[in-house]
Amino acid sequence: MCGRYELHTHPAAIALAFGLPEPPSTPPRYNIAPTQQVPVVRQRSDGTRECVEMRWGLVPRWAKDPSVGVKMINARAETIDDRPAFRFAFRHHRCLIPADGFYEWKPTASGKQPVRVGLRDGALIGFAGLFERWLAPDGAVLDTCTILTTEANDLLRPIHDRMPVIVGPASYARWLDAAQLDVADLLAPYPSAQMTWHPVSTRVNAVRNDDAALIVSVAPIETAKDAAETDAAAQKTPVQEKLL
């Protein structure tokens, strides 16, 4: 799945990477979470692209309550053309969600280790996304989006069995063009050789933490725990060891 990601690249570079006519108003963010407003790249009717803000968590146009979006932050690529919640958006409202990297939590004997995943060359990521517009009874408009997921590649499978669908730059135009119906090949796991990951601080667990230190590589939980235990043992005096 994809439940947390980060985007810190300069807006001008984002515009260049996604073919936008102007830089988006996107400040650096290091801990983007569901239900927050996120930048989304979509294609206008005239074929040009724009970057707009949408709430992360898709609300189908026929939903009675927008709270359903909390459960729809991700859409399984294998079933998007079958599920009523995503079928229309898949056929008409495809988008790209820019990111520098995303977070997952790797199970270990010492607890879940958060890791930051990105592309090996440091390039921007374009998550395959869908978007929808929901109209409230009072006429208020709510634009929402979801990130597609697929089975994990070999690199990420030990961490999680799912991963976000990543669209390569050469395929941006085809994914964004709703007239292009045959896009199933773009929903495959991204090549392991082009990706990398490293452990990061457990501070990322709290959404309130949002700073550049979150993406810095740290010692794994198990290594840190072993080091702490070794230091504690080395600091014990003979009397303390006898009492223990």
DRENDOVO-170385 format. One line per field, with one value per residue: residue in one letter; z, x, y of N, C-alpha, C in turn; residue number from 1; chain. Coordinates in Angstrom, 3 decimals, decimal comma. Example, Ala and Ser with C-alpha at 12.3 -4.5 7.8 and 13.67 -1.06 7.14 Angstrom:
# DRENDOVO-170385
type = c(A	S)
npz = c(7,800	7,080)
npx = c(13,190	12,850)
npy = c(-5,690	-2,250)
capz = c(7,800	7,140)
capx = c(12,300	13,670)
capy = c(-4,500	-1,060)
cpz = c(7,800	7,870)
cpx = c(13,200	12,900)
cpy = c(-3,300	0,030)
seq = c(1	2)
mol = c(A	A)
This chain:
# DRENDOVO-170385
type = c(M	C	G	R	Y	E	L	H	T	H	P	A	A	I	A	L	A	F	G	L	P	E	P	P	S	T	P	P	R	Y	N	I	A	P	T	Q	Q	V	P	V	V	R	Q	R	S	D	G	T	R	E	C	V	E	M	R	W	G	L	V	P	R	W	A	K	D	P	S	V	G	V	K	M	I	N	A	R	A	E	T	I	D	D	R	P	A	F	R	F	A	F	R	H	H	R	C	L	I	P	A	D	G	F	Y	E	W	K	P	T	A	S	G	K	Q	P	V	R	V	G	L	R	D	G	A	L	I	G	F	A	G	L	F	E	R	W	L	A	P	D	G	A	V	L	D	T	C	T	I	L	T	T	E	A	N	D	L	L	R	P	I	H	D	R	M	P	V	I	V	G	P	A	S	Y	A	R	W	L	D	A	A	Q	L	D	V	A	D	L	L	A	P	Y	P	S	A	Q	M	T	W	H	P	V	S	T	R	V	N	A	V	R	N	D	D	A	A	L	I	V	S	V	A	P	I	E	T	A	K	D	A	A	E	T	D	A	A	A	Q	K	T	P	V	Q	E	K	L	L)
npz = c(0,000	0,041	2,319	3,274	2,225	0,672	-0,568	-1,727	-3,690	-5,632	-6,787	-9,478	-10,647	-10,410	-12,160	-14,578	-14,731	-14,960	-17,104	-16,804	-17,328	-15,595	-12,442	-9,618	-6,580	-4,255	-1,232	0,496	1,767	4,136	5,265	4,241	4,611	4,577	3,880	3,838	1,914	-1,304	-4,005	-7,368	-10,623	-13,627	-16,840	-18,910	-20,835	-23,216	-23,663	-22,381	-19,264	-15,739	-12,301	-9,420	-6,162	-4,163	-1,954	-0,270	-0,599	-2,055	-2,931	-4,206	-6,825	-6,384	-3,696	-0,450	1,816	2,489	4,147	3,472	1,983	3,570	3,660	1,161	0,252	-1,243	-4,283	-5,566	-8,272	-9,732	-9,686	-10,364	-12,635	-12,231	-9,768	-8,536	-7,199	-8,316	-11,060	-12,954	-12,592	-13,341	-16,044	-16,943	-15,338	-14,813	-13,146	-12,079	-9,234	-7,782	-6,179	-4,011	-2,563	-0,667	2,326	4,150	6,462	7,896	9,111	12,041	14,512	16,621	16,442	14,280	11,625	10,218	6,803	4,122	0,780	-2,501	-5,836	-7,385	-8,779	-7,737	-8,920	-9,509	-8,541	-10,158	-9,054	-10,049	-10,257	-9,413	-9,791	-8,423	-8,423	-5,974	-5,119	-2,620	-0,834	-0,349	-2,418	-2,272	-3,391	-3,619	-4,327	-4,805	-4,440	-5,218	-4,719	-6,844	-6,269	-6,533	-6,739	-4,725	-5,789	-6,111	-4,469	-2,528	-1,437	0,980	2,797	2,468	1,017	-0,972	-3,232	-4,336	-7,591	-9,997	-12,510	-15,339	-16,699	-19,553	-20,058	-19,082	-20,654	-21,921	-19,741	-18,607	-20,598	-21,147	-23,364	-24,072	-23,649	-23,249	-20,913	-19,192	-19,011	-17,690	-15,051	-13,677	-11,260	-10,352	-11,661	-9,627	-9,690	-10,192	-7,925	-4,426	-0,828	2,590	6,176	8,366	10,869	13,653	14,153	12,007	12,297	13,583	12,417	12,890	12,826	10,504	8,738	7,217	8,378	8,567	6,326	6,402	6,512	9,093	11,834	11,846	13,784	15,182	15,197	16,600	19,030	19,850	20,144	22,211	24,305	24,527	25,268	27,746	29,185	29,244	30,891	33,417	36,806	38,811	41,222	40,487	38,625	40,290	41,883	39,985)
npx = c(0,840	0,255	0,660	1,836	3,863	6,444	7,334	9,613	10,988	11,991	9,469	9,777	11,295	9,531	7,541	8,955	9,537	7,000	5,821	4,408	2,791	3,446	5,147	3,982	2,244	3,767	4,923	7,832	7,280	7,384	6,038	3,503	0,116	-2,870	-6,083	-5,171	-4,554	-3,225	-0,824	-1,819	-1,393	-3,007	-4,676	-5,907	-8,885	-8,000	-5,650	-3,380	-1,488	-2,163	-1,564	-3,197	-4,739	-5,922	-7,965	-6,557	-7,829	-10,192	-13,486	-16,268	-18,442	-21,077	-21,323	-22,851	-21,839	-18,964	-17,025	-16,324	-14,078	-11,819	-11,286	-10,421	-7,838	-6,054	-6,144	-6,600	-4,768	-5,385	-8,127	-9,439	-10,980	-13,237	-14,427	-17,076	-16,510	-14,191	-14,237	-15,336	-13,626	-11,184	-11,542	-11,973	-10,788	-7,852	-4,745	-1,593	0,456	2,797	5,914	8,772	9,584	8,428	6,991	7,328	6,671	8,772	8,563	10,185	12,094	12,307	10,281	8,291	10,054	10,381	10,842	12,300	11,453	12,674	13,595	16,501	18,135	17,393	15,377	12,197	9,099	6,229	3,259	0,684	-2,543	-6,058	-8,843	-11,706	-14,787	-16,892	-20,164	-21,701	-24,865	-25,476	-24,285	-21,569	-18,235	-16,063	-12,932	-11,179	-8,636	-6,893	-4,290	-2,942	-2,209	-0,038	1,212	4,105	7,515	10,595	12,472	10,995	9,263	10,022	9,385	6,747	3,733	2,535	2,835	3,049	1,778	4,005	4,509	6,483	8,337	8,235	5,782	3,891	2,161	0,486	-0,797	-2,198	-3,983	-7,243	-8,398	-6,786	-7,201	-5,995	-4,024	-3,065	-0,556	0,957	0,505	2,095	4,536	7,154	10,498	12,838	15,600	15,800	15,149	15,468	15,966	16,011	16,449	14,577	13,955	11,777	10,241	8,730	6,420	4,545	2,247	2,381	5,045	7,083	9,563	12,833	14,602	13,346	13,730	16,302	18,824	19,016	20,323	19,197	16,368	16,895	19,708	20,281	19,108	20,648	23,112	22,566	22,063	24,551	26,130	24,974	25,591	28,351	28,721	28,075	28,959	31,026	29,604	26,984	26,501	26,541	24,336	22,355)
npy = c(-1,185	2,394	4,711	6,969	9,654	11,742	15,012	17,132	18,459	21,338	23,587	24,522	22,527	20,424	21,256	21,124	18,379	17,220	18,409	20,854	24,021	26,061	26,571	24,704	25,686	24,517	23,737	22,383	19,149	16,594	14,510	13,496	12,754	10,629	12,129	14,692	17,711	17,377	17,756	17,314	16,108	16,617	16,194	18,757	19,521	20,589	19,338	20,269	20,356	20,533	21,410	20,685	21,063	18,415	16,424	13,701	10,596	9,019	10,010	8,640	9,831	9,164	8,755	8,953	10,039	11,895	10,883	8,354	8,426	8,111	5,434	4,926	5,581	4,216	2,279	-0,892	-1,994	-4,238	-4,517	-2,150	-1,609	-2,979	-2,462	-0,487	1,912	2,887	2,546	4,454	6,661	5,520	5,175	7,748	9,777	9,877	10,467	11,929	11,709	13,583	12,759	12,514	10,401	7,531	6,122	3,067	0,380	-1,823	-5,089	-6,205	-8,065	-6,397	-4,611	-2,453	-1,133	1,973	2,844	4,677	4,920	5,277	6,415	5,123	6,901	9,285	10,713	12,378	10,870	9,558	8,814	6,592	7,734	8,311	10,517	12,241	14,145	15,325	16,286	18,068	18,071	20,751	22,016	22,367	21,686	18,916	17,806	14,867	12,275	9,172	6,739	4,329	0,872	-1,994	-5,398	-6,000	-5,401	-7,342	-6,096	-4,710	-6,564	-7,977	-6,045	-5,105	-6,435	-5,005	-2,199	1,245	2,088	3,078	5,372	5,635	8,454	8,467	7,456	9,152	10,810	8,954	7,750	9,900	10,643	10,191	9,061	7,041	3,835	1,389	0,709	-1,135	-2,315	-0,476	-0,781	-2,499	-3,804	-1,555	-1,630	-3,339	-2,840	-0,153	1,139	2,072	1,788	2,967	2,789	4,927	7,487	6,755	8,903	9,584	8,267	9,834	12,090	14,802	15,467	16,935	17,423	17,885	16,092	13,694	12,084	11,256	8,778	6,322	4,326	0,980	-0,188	-2,596	-2,675	-0,337	-0,978	-3,172	-1,889	-0,117	-1,878	-3,074	-0,886	-0,284	-2,587	-2,389	-0,256	-1,041	-1,467	-3,688	-4,080	-3,423	-5,438	-7,648	-7,165	-7,377)
capz = c(0,000	0,169	3,288	3,681	1,264	0,821	-1,790	-1,327	-4,856	-5,939	-7,707	-10,877	-11,102	-10,538	-13,411	-15,683	-14,779	-15,313	-18,254	-16,379	-17,899	-14,560	-11,200	-8,662	-5,255	-3,457	-0,275	0,861	2,779	4,379	5,931	3,695	5,135	4,056	4,170	3,632	0,551	-1,986	-5,401	-8,344	-12,016	-14,520	-18,181	-19,237	-22,058	-24,385	-23,765	-21,500	-17,920	-14,613	-10,981	-8,514	-4,845	-3,884	-0,694	-0,474	-0,133	-3,080	-2,626	-5,463	-7,061	-5,903	-2,250	0,360	2,889	2,057	5,069	2,860	1,387	4,488	3,344	-0,255	-0,053	-2,254	-5,118	-6,105	-9,728	-10,322	-9,673	-10,537	-13,721	-11,806	-8,585	-8,827	-6,600	-9,091	-12,495	-13,748	-12,504	-14,112	-17,466	-17,326	-14,465	-14,361	-12,788	-11,529	-7,948	-7,652	-4,893	-4,009	-1,961	0,181	3,523	4,510	7,776	7,764	10,353	12,590	15,835	17,610	16,138	12,891	11,233	9,066	5,760	3,061	-0,517	-3,591	-7,041	-7,178	-9,346	-7,048	-9,735	-9,005	-8,776	-10,546	-8,681	-10,830	-9,403	-9,950	-9,041	-8,562	-7,878	-5,225	-4,839	-1,395	-1,009	-0,332	-3,587	-2,068	-4,251	-2,984	-5,261	-4,052	-5,266	-4,631	-5,323	-7,216	-5,765	-7,194	-5,918	-4,514	-6,547	-5,279	-3,483	-1,455	-0,914	2,396	3,620	2,339	-0,170	-1,954	-3,457	-5,243	-9,023	-10,431	-13,959	-15,839	-17,456	-20,959	-20,136	-18,460	-21,595	-22,158	-18,534	-18,368	-21,684	-20,921	-24,619	-24,135	-22,770	-23,014	-20,060	-18,209	-18,869	-16,802	-13,676	-13,162	-10,258	-10,915	-11,575	-8,376	-9,930	-10,280	-6,656	-3,244	0,415	3,775	7,412	8,838	12,265	14,019	14,236	10,883	12,703	14,007	11,304	13,255	12,464	9,067	8,511	6,360	9,104	8,463	5,214	6,607	6,895	10,487	12,158	12,014	15,160	15,792	15,426	17,675	20,277	20,233	20,578	23,511	25,295	24,697	26,047	29,118	29,831	29,442	31,931	34,716	37,719	39,385	42,234	39,793	38,019	41,347	42,302	38,935)
capx = c(0,000	0,992	-0,083	2,577	4,923	7,053	7,625	10,379	11,648	11,617	8,330	10,204	11,730	8,310	6,908	9,756	9,420	5,648	5,312	3,425	3,076	3,990	5,440	2,877	2,482	3,970	6,026	8,416	6,535	8,136	5,217	2,159	-0,741	-4,241	-7,070	-4,569	-4,551	-1,993	-0,754	-2,202	-1,217	-4,027	-4,709	-7,088	-9,582	-7,247	-4,427	-2,328	-1,535	-2,247	-1,360	-4,217	-4,785	-7,071	-7,858	-6,140	-8,861	-11,205	-14,908	-17,004	-19,450	-22,384	-21,276	-23,753	-21,064	-17,565	-16,124	-15,921	-12,764	-10,771	-11,015	-10,075	-6,588	-5,413	-7,016	-5,858	-4,712	-5,949	-9,598	-10,013	-11,960	-14,386	-15,066	-17,870	-15,921	-13,052	-14,364	-15,519	-12,404	-10,142	-11,800	-12,093	-10,092	-6,542	-3,859	-0,287	0,696	4,258	6,533	10,202	9,729	7,305	7,375	6,707	7,107	9,301	8,470	11,432	11,928	12,295	9,185	8,218	11,080	9,993	11,857	11,966	11,685	12,753	14,273	17,950	18,786	16,902	14,395	10,838	8,203	4,856	2,327	-0,544	-3,667	-7,383	-9,478	-13,150	-15,422	-18,115	-20,985	-22,488	-26,254	-25,546	-23,600	-20,123	-17,475	-14,916	-12,100	-10,391	-7,801	-6,387	-3,059	-3,063	-1,169	0,111	2,029	5,452	8,614	11,488	13,152	10,093	8,427	10,294	8,872	5,286	3,341	2,004	3,609	2,321	2,075	4,843	4,495	7,715	8,119	7,908	4,385	2,999	1,137	-0,482	-1,592	-3,075	-4,948	-8,363	-8,730	-5,939	-7,847	-5,129	-2,909	-2,849	0,869	1,568	0,129	3,010	5,505	8,294	11,705	13,601	16,936	15,744	14,655	16,297	15,311	16,867	15,683	14,472	13,551	10,385	9,522	7,811	5,154	3,629	1,982	2,745	6,445	7,175	10,810	13,782	15,307	12,594	14,171	17,715	19,071	19,412	20,609	17,966	15,918	17,590	21,092	20,276	18,781	21,826	24,149	22,168	22,251	25,996	26,604	24,483	26,354	29,718	28,728	27,762	30,084	30,945	28,539	25,717	26,330	26,252	22,955	21,466)
capy = c(0,000	3,648	5,485	8,158	9,949	13,073	15,755	18,313	19,044	22,711	23,648	24,674	21,204	19,626	21,693	20,604	16,921	16,785	19,136	21,849	25,337	26,930	25,840	24,636	26,283	23,314	23,847	21,085	18,393	15,363	13,496	13,680	11,693	10,591	13,175	16,005	18,223	16,979	18,205	16,289	16,525	16,050	16,769	19,554	19,105	21,034	18,551	20,782	19,786	21,450	20,813	21,213	20,441	17,559	15,694	12,314	9,675	9,228	9,946	8,454	10,863	8,716	8,527	9,767	10,665	12,008	10,193	7,088	8,624	7,661	4,032	4,804	6,279	3,378	1,456	-2,033	-1,916	-5,444	-4,516	-0,812	-1,547	-3,780	-1,886	0,715	3,108	3,369	2,264	5,676	7,463	4,851	5,375	9,155	10,728	9,413	11,572	11,597	12,346	13,716	12,435	12,230	9,086	7,142	5,380	1,798	-0,080	-3,179	-5,867	-6,747	-8,659	-5,316	-3,702	-2,013	-0,171	2,787	2,990	5,612	4,295	6,240	5,947	5,060	8,083	10,469	11,428	12,456	9,736	9,881	7,751	6,504	8,085	8,581	11,598	12,377	15,354	15,012	17,456	17,965	18,528	22,213	22,533	22,436	20,775	18,268	17,053	13,879	11,394	7,941	6,217	2,927	-0,025	-3,283	-6,291	-5,468	-5,996	-8,162	-5,252	-4,275	-7,655	-8,269	-4,958	-5,098	-7,187	-4,078	-0,979	2,137	2,000	4,198	5,538	6,238	9,696	8,219	7,010	10,141	11,260	7,881	7,545	11,051	10,773	9,270	8,392	5,845	2,860	0,227	1,132	-2,200	-2,602	0,520	-1,088	-3,521	-3,327	-0,829	-2,472	-3,272	-2,290	1,304	1,669	1,859	2,188	2,989	3,008	6,310	7,638	6,461	10,166	9,665	7,647	10,899	12,995	16,180	15,685	17,197	18,157	17,184	15,032	12,441	11,240	10,923	7,390	6,110	2,937	0,204	-0,378	-3,733	-2,279	0,654	-1,664	-3,951	-0,957	0,407	-2,939	-3,248	0,261	-0,424	-3,656	-1,915	0,763	-1,643	-1,705	-5,045	-4,128	-3,452	-6,741	-8,585	-6,923	-7,859)
cpz = c(0,000	1,092	3,771	2,625	1,470	-0,532	-1,398	-2,485	-5,141	-6,965	-9,181	-11,460	-11,265	-11,856	-14,623	-15,844	-15,285	-16,451	-17,918	-16,955	-16,891	-13,286	-10,270	-7,360	-4,256	-2,521	0,033	1,976	2,909	5,054	5,517	4,057	4,517	4,664	4,057	2,169	-0,093	-3,420	-6,367	-9,750	-12,871	-15,859	-18,396	-20,545	-23,319	-24,536	-22,922	-20,101	-16,869	-13,327	-10,024	-7,182	-4,697	-2,544	-0,991	0,211	-1,018	-2,585	-3,946	-5,611	-6,520	-4,387	-1,516	1,422	2,467	2,973	4,510	2,270	2,259	4,170	1,913	-0,613	-1,124	-3,036	-5,717	-7,637	-10,396	-10,455	-9,977	-11,642	-13,394	-10,653	-8,932	-8,312	-7,476	-10,606	-13,338	-13,759	-13,335	-15,602	-17,900	-16,543	-13,925	-14,092	-12,320	-10,225	-7,724	-6,244	-5,078	-3,454	-1,137	1,321	3,625	5,864	7,698	9,103	10,778	13,962	16,919	17,383	14,685	12,617	10,052	8,081	4,730	1,739	-1,597	-4,815	-6,849	-7,708	-8,721	-7,807	-9,047	-9,394	-9,226	-10,181	-9,641	-9,892	-10,165	-9,153	-9,335	-8,000	-7,251	-4,906	-3,605	-1,662	-1,048	-1,497	-3,457	-2,894	-3,487	-4,032	-4,470	-4,997	-4,489	-5,382	-5,622	-6,620	-6,559	-6,297	-5,840	-5,429	-5,587	-4,177	-2,274	-0,826	0,531	3,347	3,635	1,055	-1,267	-2,103	-4,365	-6,692	-9,417	-11,959	-14,388	-16,677	-18,908	-21,147	-19,509	-19,390	-21,798	-20,946	-18,333	-19,413	-21,527	-22,193	-24,812	-23,143	-22,411	-22,225	-19,012	-17,980	-17,924	-15,332	-13,037	-12,098	-10,936	-10,723	-10,288	-8,564	-9,964	-8,968	-5,513	-2,000	1,545	5,013	7,812	10,267	12,482	14,230	13,107	11,242	13,076	12,886	11,624	12,939	10,953	8,793	7,753	7,053	8,951	7,356	5,330	7,080	8,348	10,687	12,348	13,492	15,852	16,119	16,578	19,023	20,778	20,778	21,964	24,608	25,567	25,552	27,505	29,874	30,147	30,592	33,328	35,553	38,254	40,427	41,569	39,180	39,079	41,785	41,272	38,867)
cpx = c(0,880	0,175	0,625	3,665	5,445	7,382	8,332	11,098	11,122	10,474	8,713	10,638	10,535	7,623	7,638	9,556	8,057	5,018	4,246	3,783	3,666	4,218	4,230	3,239	2,605	5,157	6,594	7,594	7,182	7,317	3,758	1,301	-2,135	-5,123	-6,473	-4,714	-3,200	-2,006	-0,996	-2,038	-2,268	-3,998	-6,006	-7,706	-8,828	-5,906	-3,275	-2,510	-1,620	-2,003	-2,336	-4,148	-6,063	-6,871	-7,529	-7,128	-10,075	-12,638	-15,661	-18,119	-20,824	-22,428	-22,239	-22,996	-19,596	-16,579	-15,652	-14,521	-11,623	-10,355	-10,529	-8,848	-5,803	-6,469	-6,169	-5,927	-5,407	-7,472	-10,232	-11,056	-13,210	-15,147	-15,808	-17,231	-14,834	-13,231	-14,456	-14,238	-11,288	-10,314	-11,779	-11,221	-8,778	-5,648	-2,515	-0,113	2,207	4,746	8,035	10,452	8,506	7,810	6,624	7,272	7,482	9,197	9,853	11,133	11,826	11,172	9,223	9,222	10,582	11,157	11,353	12,377	11,710	13,398	15,779	18,655	18,284	15,856	13,030	10,046	6,854	3,969	1,140	-1,713	-4,968	-7,966	-10,967	-13,610	-16,749	-18,855	-21,832	-23,908	-26,388	-24,809	-22,098	-19,422	-16,286	-14,186	-11,170	-9,615	-7,406	-5,135	-3,248	-1,916	-1,170	0,948	3,457	6,470	9,545	12,164	12,263	9,263	8,746	9,730	7,352	4,918	2,727	2,941	2,786	2,716	2,834	4,852	5,794	7,419	7,702	6,439	3,405	1,844	0,065	-1,374	-2,605	-4,180	-6,057	-8,766	-7,901	-6,485	-6,953	-3,892	-2,564	-1,372	1,568	1,330	1,007	3,937	6,680	9,553	12,502	14,947	16,952	15,290	15,622	15,506	16,334	16,003	15,691	13,935	12,073	9,585	8,502	6,456	4,111	3,465	2,401	4,210	6,549	8,403	11,786	14,512	14,614	13,114	15,641	17,855	19,553	19,754	19,296	17,629	16,713	19,035	21,196	20,009	19,975	22,925	23,844	22,391	23,730	26,578	26,195	25,281	27,771	29,820	28,423	29,031	29,944	29,825	27,186	25,457	25,969	24,785	21,967	21,471)
cpy = c(1,241	4,534	6,721	8,413	11,361	13,672	17,047	18,996	20,455	22,720	23,782	23,339	20,271	19,967	21,122	19,103	16,459	17,593	20,147	23,214	26,314	26,136	25,828	25,331	25,142	23,472	22,469	20,424	17,025	14,259	13,676	12,476	11,743	11,678	14,578	16,426	17,897	17,499	17,052	16,859	15,826	16,779	17,529	19,046	19,525	20,318	19,054	20,200	20,889	20,687	21,490	20,467	19,621	16,866	14,236	11,375	9,856	9,044	9,796	9,484	10,483	8,495	9,463	10,560	10,730	11,297	8,857	7,193	8,156	6,223	3,839	5,631	5,524	2,617	0,339	-2,014	-3,096	-5,389	-3,153	-0,735	-2,358	-3,140	-0,594	2,008	3,719	3,280	3,540	6,511	6,844	5,119	6,841	10,134	10,172	10,621	11,030	12,363	12,390	13,384	12,287	10,839	8,767	6,275	4,057	1,393	-1,558	-3,920	-6,374	-7,330	-7,598	-4,308	-3,277	-0,898	0,660	2,917	3,991	4,984	5,366	5,618	6,064	6,305	9,385	11,252	11,460	11,214	10,275	8,709	7,766	6,774	8,228	9,738	11,643	13,710	14,954	16,304	17,203	18,467	20,050	22,850	22,654	21,357	20,212	17,439	16,146	12,978	10,142	7,512	4,741	2,111	-1,327	-4,183	-5,751	-6,139	-6,744	-7,350	-4,973	-5,390	-8,021	-7,209	-4,959	-5,824	-6,311	-2,880	-0,059	1,891	3,258	4,230	6,217	7,479	9,484	7,834	7,994	10,499	10,197	7,667	8,677	11,200	9,737	8,532	7,124	4,817	1,683	0,660	0,075	-2,480	-1,638	0,212	-2,160	-2,946	-2,634	-1,672	-2,253	-2,583	-0,775	1,955	1,368	2,242	2,221	3,248	4,477	6,317	7,295	7,746	10,295	9,061	8,686	11,915	14,426	16,498	15,818	18,068	17,273	16,045	13,683	11,526	10,830	9,482	7,300	4,640	2,188	0,011	-1,474	-3,380	-1,301	-0,003	-2,463	-3,046	-0,410	-0,628	-3,165	-2,123	0,140	-1,473	-3,186	-0,921	0,206	-1,818	-3,119	-5,146	-4,219	-4,822	-7,782	-8,431	-7,448	-9,382)
seq = c(1	2	3	4	5	6	7	8	9	10	11	12	13	14	15	16	17	18	19	20	21	22	23	24	25	26	27	28	29	30	31	32	33	34	35	36	37	38	39	40	41	42	43	44	45	46	47	48	49	50	51	52	53	54	55	56	57	58	59	60	61	62	63	64	65	66	67	68	69	70	71	72	73	74	75	76	77	78	79	80	81	82	83	84	85	86	87	88	89	90	91	92	93	94	95	96	97	98	99	100	101	102	103	104	105	106	107	108	109	110	111	112	113	114	115	116	117	118	119	120	121	122	123	124	125	126	127	128	129	130	131	132	133	134	135	136	137	138	139	140	141	142	143	144	145	146	147	148	149	150	151	152	153	154	155	156	157	158	159	160	161	162	163	164	165	166	167	168	169	170	171	172	173	174	175	176	177	178	179	180	181	182	183	184	185	186	187	188	189	190	191	192	193	194	195	196	197	198	199	200	201	202	203	204	205	206	207	208	209	210	211	212	213	214	215	216	217	218	219	220	221	222	223	224	225	226	227	228	229	230	231	232	233	234	235	236	237	238	239	240	241	242	243	244)
mol = c(A	A	A	A	A	A	A	A	A	A	A	A	A	A	A	A	A	A	A	A	A	A	A	A	A	A	A	A	A	A	A	A	A	A	A	A	A	A	A	A	A	A	A	A	A	A	A	A	A	A	A	A	A	A	A	A	A	A	A	A	A	A	A	A	A	A	A	A	A	A	A	A	A	A	A	A	A	A	A	A	A	A	A	A	A	A	A	A	A	A	A	A	A	A	A	A	A	A	A	A	A	A	A	A	A	A	A	A	A	A	A	A	A	A	A	A	A	A	A	A	A	A	A	A	A	A	A	A	A	A	A	A	A	A	A	A	A	A	A	A	A	A	A	A	A	A	A	A	A	A	A	A	A	A	A	A	A	A	A	A	A	A	A	A	A	A	A	A	A	A	A	A	A	A	A	A	A	A	A	A	A	A	A	A	A	A	A	A	A	A	A	A	A	A	A	A	A	A	A	A	A	A	A	A	A	A	A	A	A	A	A	A	A	A	A	A	A	A	A	A	A	A	A	A	A	A	A	A	A	A	A	A	A	A	A	A	A	A	A	A	A	A	A	A)
